[in-house]
Amino acid sequence: MAHSVMPGPRDRPTASVEPSIGTLVQSAMAAVSTLLRAEVELAKAEIGRSAKKAGVGAGAFGAAGVVLAFSGFFFGIAFAEFLTWLGLQRWISYLIVWFLLVLLAGLAALLGRRFLKRIEKPERTLETLRDLPEVIHRETPGERHRDVPTVSNGEVHRRAGDSYQV
């Protein structure tokens, strides 16, 4: 029975094949595209939560306006007449009712303000957007803000002071 010989680590060629510049650029573009899609999804999730809180706050302000308008007509007249029946002059009764309705509207407005202050900024999205490399930012056509690295013998040489941190 014949045995086949598997090549060992020393039998393999030692030269490593480096990817071409086109392959590296294509890989980088795919990574940037994936990163940007993830950023958009993160922003949607965070803004969705904040939008819900903003809706509740706006609803509370709306409720304050409705309470002030309708309660002023129905409850106010009835309560003022009740105070008049107790012995107060009519104008004093109506003034007391007006003050109570303004106080109720103020409380509803404070509640709405509290909900609006709880709205959160999309902190994680803002933080990750600040961390994106400078390479993504557009430059004015024909004007470079940094020198282009040179390539010789398949190696990229950067100019002094350039940083390409990812």
C-alpha positions in Angstrom: 0.0 0.0 0.0 1.5 3.3 -1.0 1.4 6.3 1.3 1.0 9.8 0.0 3.2 12.4 1.4 1.6 15.6 2.6 3.7 18.7 2.2 4.9 20.1 5.5 5.5 23.7 6.4 9.0 23.6 5.1 7.9 22.2 1.8 5.6 25.2 1.0 6.9 28.3 -0.8 8.1 31.0 1.6 7.2 34.0 -0.5 3.9 35.5 0.7 1.5 36.9 -1.9 0.4 40.4 -1.0 -2.9 41.7 -2.2 -2.9 44.2 -5.0 -3.7 47.9 -4.4 -7.0 47.4 -6.3 -8.0 44.6 -3.9 -7.0 46.7 -0.9 -9.1 49.7 -2.1 -12.1 47.4 -2.8 -11.8 45.9 0.6 -11.5 49.4 2.2 -14.6 50.7 0.3 -16.6 47.6 1.4 -15.6 48.2 5.0 -16.5 51.9 4.8 -19.8 51.1 3.2 -20.6 48.6 6.0 -19.5 51.1 8.6 -21.8 53.8 7.2 -24.8 51.5 7.0 -24.2 50.5 10.6 -24.0 54.2 11.6 -27.3 54.9 9.9 -29.0 52.0 11.7 -27.6 53.2 15.1 -28.8 56.8 14.4 -32.3 55.5 13.5 -32.5 53.5 16.7 -31.4 56.3 19.0 -33.4 59.0 17.3 -36.5 56.7 17.4 -36.3 56.6 21.2 -35.8 60.4 21.5 -38.7 61.0 19.0 -41.1 59.0 21.3 -40.1 61.2 24.3 -40.5 64.3 22.2 -44.0 63.1 21.2 -45.0 62.6 24.8 -43.7 66.1 25.8 -45.5 67.7 22.8 -48.7 65.8 23.8 -48.5 67.2 27.3 -48.2 70.7 25.9 -51.2 70.1 23.7 -53.1 68.8 26.7 -52.3 72.0 28.6 -53.8 74.1 25.8 -56.9 71.9 25.5 -57.5 72.0 29.3 -57.1 75.7 29.4 -59.5 76.3 26.5 -62.3 73.9 27.2 -62.2 73.9 31.0 -62.4 77.6 30.9 -65.8 77.4 29.4 -67.5 74.5 31.1 -66.0 74.0 34.5 -65.2 77.7 35.0 -68.7 79.0 34.6 -70.2 76.3 36.9 -67.6 76.8 39.6 -67.9 80.6 39.5 -71.6 80.4 39.9 -71.1 78.0 42.8 -68.8 80.6 44.5 -71.4 83.3 43.9 -74.0 81.1 45.5 -71.7 80.9 48.6 -71.9 84.6 49.0 -69.0 86.1 46.9 -69.5 88.8 44.4 -69.8 87.4 40.8 -66.7 89.1 39.5 -64.5 87.8 42.3 -65.9 84.3 41.7 -65.0 84.4 38.0 -61.5 85.8 38.9 -60.8 82.9 41.3 -61.9 80.4 38.6 -59.6 82.0 36.0 -56.6 81.9 38.4 -57.2 78.2 39.1 -57.4 77.3 35.4 -54.2 79.3 34.6 -52.5 77.4 37.5 -53.7 74.0 36.0 -52.3 75.0 32.6 -49.0 76.0 34.1 -48.7 72.6 35.8 -49.4 70.8 32.5 -46.7 73.0 30.8 -44.2 72.1 33.5 -44.9 68.4 32.9 -44.4 68.8 29.2 -41.1 70.7 29.8 -39.9 67.9 32.0 -40.5 65.3 29.3 -38.8 67.4 26.7 -35.7 67.8 28.9 -35.4 64.0 29.1 -34.8 63.7 25.3 -31.4 62.1 24.8 -28.9 63.0 22.1 -27.7 60.0 20.0 -24.4 60.0 22.0 -23.1 56.7 20.6 -23.7 57.8 17.0 -22.1 61.2 17.5 -19.1 59.5 19.2 -18.6 57.0 16.4 -18.9 59.6 13.7 -16.2 61.7 15.4 -13.9 58.6 15.2 -14.2 58.1 11.5 -10.9 58.6 9.7 -10.1 61.9 7.9 -9.9 60.0 4.7 -13.7 59.9 4.4 -14.0 63.7 4.4 -14.3 65.2 1.0 -11.7 67.6 -0.2 -12.1 70.5 -2.6 -11.3 69.2 -6.1 -7.8 70.1 -7.1 -6.7 70.9 -3.5 -5.2 68.4 -1.2 -4.8 69.0 2.5 -2.1 66.3 2.8 0.4 64.7 0.5 -0.4 61.5 -1.3 1.7 58.6 -0.1 4.1 57.1 -2.6 4.3 53.5 -3.6 7.6 51.9 -4.6 8.3 48.1 -4.9 4.9 47.3 -3.6 5.3 49.3 -0.3 3.5 52.4 0.7 5.7 55.2 2.0 4.0 58.0 4.0 5.2 61.5 4.3 6.4 62.7 7.7 3.6 63.8 10.0 0.9 62.0 8.1 -1.3 59.7 10.2 -3.7 57.2 8.8 -5.3 55.8 11.9 -8.4 53.7 11.5 
